[in-house]
Amino acid sequence: MDGKDPAPDWPGLCALAADLGAVLRRRGWHLATAESCTGGLVSAAVTSVAGSSDWFDRGFVTYSNAAKTDLLGVPAALIDRVGAVSAEVAQAMAQGAARRAAVQVAVAITGIAGPGGGTAQKPVGTVWFGLAWDDGTALRTQTRLVRFDGDRAGVRFAAAALALRWVQQAAEDAVSGAGR
């Protein structure tokens, strides 16, 4: 390698979305996304798949804090207290997307893609993910923190890929009964 970050892999991201779609279709689930630092990249990959309207309901691009509050119901006081890039906000984003879209699964992404905006506590590449899914009795949630290396595009694509893989794994677990 020449020391440069690898180019973002758009075809690979679309292939992940197609794989996810096959699992969601089998499960009978619909997906919603709540994206901040990825700016709709997950939704774009999903809608590049022919037939995605069978399993994708909507995507919320909530780049600003006000959008997180207005569109997803994330409490402004929560954002003020813990910051937009946090487990609590990622969880609230996923829950808000699942509830407002009335879908079985939602994924949220909030992070710092760079090149600026990082701090010692939350450096560039810090991304929180939230996942909300209906297990048949209640809306369950999980969060995940990942610190990605790379430039802005690399962080955004890596975050989008991880989100697609995570939703697929959750849906596969639910299909097999492991997610209950």
C-alpha positions as CSV (number, residue, x, y, z in Angstrom):
1,M,0.0,0.0,0.0
2,D,1.1,3.6,-0.5
3,G,0.0,4.8,3.0
4,K,-3.2,6.2,1.7
5,D,-6.6,5.1,3.0
6,P,-8.3,2.5,0.8
7,A,-11.0,3.9,-1.4
8,P,-14.5,3.5,-0.1
9,D,-16.1,0.4,-1.6
10,W,-19.5,1.4,-2.9
11,P,-20.2,-1.9,-4.7
12,G,-19.3,-3.8,-1.5
13,L,-21.6,-1.6,0.5
14,C,-24.5,-2.3,-1.9
15,A,-23.7,-6.1,-1.8
16,L,-24.0,-5.9,2.0
17,A,-27.3,-4.2,1.6
18,A,-28.6,-6.9,-0.8
19,D,-27.5,-9.6,1.7
20,L,-29.3,-7.8,4.5
21,G,-32.4,-7.4,2.3
22,A,-32.6,-11.2,1.7
23,V,-32.5,-11.8,5.4
24,L,-35.1,-9.1,6.2
25,R,-37.4,-10.4,3.5
26,R,-37.2,-13.9,4.9
27,R,-37.9,-12.6,8.4
28,G,-40.8,-10.4,7.2
29,W,-39.1,-7.4,8.8
30,H,-38.9,-3.8,7.7
31,L,-35.9,-1.5,8.4
32,A,-35.6,2.1,9.2
33,T,-32.3,4.0,9.6
34,A,-31.3,7.0,11.7
35,E,-28.1,8.4,10.4
36,S,-26.0,11.3,11.5
37,C,-22.3,11.1,10.5
38,T,-23.1,8.7,7.5
39,G,-25.5,11.3,6.1
40,G,-27.8,8.8,4.5
41,L,-25.1,6.4,3.1
42,V,-26.8,3.3,4.6
43,S,-30.1,4.4,3.1
44,A,-28.5,5.0,-0.2
45,A,-26.9,1.6,-0.3
46,V,-30.2,-0.1,0.7
47,T,-32.2,1.7,-1.9
48,S,-29.6,0.8,-4.6
49,V,-31.0,-2.8,-4.2
50,A,-33.8,-3.6,-6.6
51,G,-36.9,-4.6,-4.5
52,S,-35.7,-2.9,-1.4
53,S,-39.2,-1.3,-1.0
54,D,-40.2,-4.8,0.2
55,W,-38.1,-4.5,3.3
56,F,-37.0,-0.8,3.7
57,D,-39.4,1.7,5.1
58,R,-37.5,5.0,5.5
59,G,-34.3,6.7,6.5
60,F,-33.9,9.6,8.8
61,V,-30.9,11.8,8.2
62,T,-30.5,13.6,11.5
63,Y,-27.2,15.4,11.1
64,S,-28.0,18.3,13.5
65,N,-29.0,17.9,17.1
66,A,-32.3,19.7,16.4
67,A,-33.0,17.1,13.7
68,K,-32.4,14.3,16.2
69,T,-34.9,15.9,18.5
70,D,-37.5,17.0,15.9
71,L,-37.5,13.8,13.8
72,L,-36.6,11.1,16.2
73,G,-37.7,12.4,19.6
74,V,-34.3,12.4,21.2
75,P,-34.6,14.7,24.2
76,A,-32.5,17.9,23.8
77,A,-31.6,17.6,27.4
78,L,-30.1,14.2,26.8
79,I,-27.9,15.6,24.0
80,D,-26.9,18.5,26.1
81,R,-26.0,16.2,29.0
82,V,-24.0,13.4,27.2
83,G,-23.4,14.8,23.7
84,A,-24.7,13.6,20.4
85,V,-21.9,11.1,20.0
86,S,-22.9,8.8,22.9
87,A,-24.5,5.4,23.7
88,E,-27.5,7.1,25.1
89,V,-28.2,9.2,22.0
90,A,-27.5,6.3,19.6
91,Q,-30.0,4.2,21.6
92,A,-32.6,7.0,21.6
93,M,-32.1,7.5,17.8
94,A,-32.7,3.8,17.1
95,Q,-35.7,3.7,19.3
96,G,-37.1,6.8,17.8
97,A,-36.7,5.5,14.2
98,A,-38.3,2.2,15.1
99,R,-41.2,3.8,16.8
100,R,-41.8,6.6,14.3
101,A,-41.6,4.2,11.3
102,A,-43.4,1.4,13.1
103,V,-40.8,-1.1,11.8
104,Q,-39.4,-4.3,13.3
105,V,-35.7,-3.1,13.2
106,A,-33.9,0.2,13.1
107,V,-30.2,1.1,13.2
108,A,-28.7,4.4,14.3
109,I,-25.3,5.9,13.6
110,T,-23.8,9.0,15.3
111,G,-20.2,9.8,15.3
112,I,-17.3,12.0,14.3
113,A,-16.1,11.4,10.8
114,G,-13.6,14.2,10.7
115,P,-11.3,15.7,9.8
116,G,-12.3,18.1,12.6
117,G,-14.6,17.8,15.6
118,G,-12.8,15.3,17.6
119,T,-11.7,15.7,21.2
120,A,-9.4,13.7,23.5
121,Q,-12.5,11.8,24.9
122,K,-14.1,11.4,21.5
123,P,-11.4,11.5,18.8
124,V,-12.2,11.5,15.1
125,G,-13.4,8.1,14.1
126,T,-15.5,7.6,17.2
127,V,-18.9,6.2,16.2
128,W,-21.7,5.0,18.3
129,F,-24.3,2.6,16.9
130,G,-27.8,1.9,18.2
131,L,-29.9,-1.1,17.2
132,A,-33.6,-1.4,18.1
133,W,-35.7,-4.5,17.2
134,D,-39.0,-5.9,18.1
135,D,-38.6,-9.3,19.7
136,G,-42.3,-10.1,19.7
137,T,-42.9,-8.8,23.2
138,A,-41.0,-5.5,23.5
139,L,-38.7,-3.2,21.7
140,R,-35.1,-4.2,22.6
141,T,-32.0,-2.2,22.1
142,Q,-28.3,-2.5,22.0
143,T,-25.5,0.0,21.5
144,R,-22.0,-0.4,20.2
145,L,-18.9,1.9,20.1
146,V,-16.3,1.6,17.4
147,R,-13.3,3.8,16.8
148,F,-12.4,3.7,13.1
149,D,-9.1,4.8,11.5
150,G,-9.0,6.6,8.2
151,D,-10.2,9.7,6.5
152,R,-13.7,11.1,6.5
153,A,-14.9,8.9,3.6
154,G,-13.3,5.8,5.1
155,V,-14.9,6.4,8.5
156,R,-18.3,7.0,6.9
157,F,-18.1,3.9,4.7
158,A,-16.8,1.7,7.5
159,A,-19.6,2.8,9.8
160,A,-22.2,2.2,7.1
161,A,-20.8,-1.3,6.5
162,L,-20.8,-2.2,10.2
163,A,-24.4,-1.0,10.5
164,L,-25.6,-3.2,7.6
165,R,-23.7,-6.2,9.0
166,W,-25.1,-5.6,12.5
167,V,-28.7,-5.4,11.4
168,Q,-28.2,-8.6,9.3
169,Q,-26.8,-10.5,12.3
170,A,-29.6,-9.4,14.5
171,A,-32.2,-10.5,11.9
172,E,-30.4,-13.8,11.3
173,D,-30.4,-14.4,15.1
174,A,-34.1,-13.6,15.3
175,V,-34.8,-16.0,12.4
176,S,-32.9,-18.8,14.1
177,G,-34.5,-18.0,17.5
178,A,-31.2,-16.9,19.0
179,G,-32.4,-13.3,19.2
180,R,-35.3,-14.1,21.5
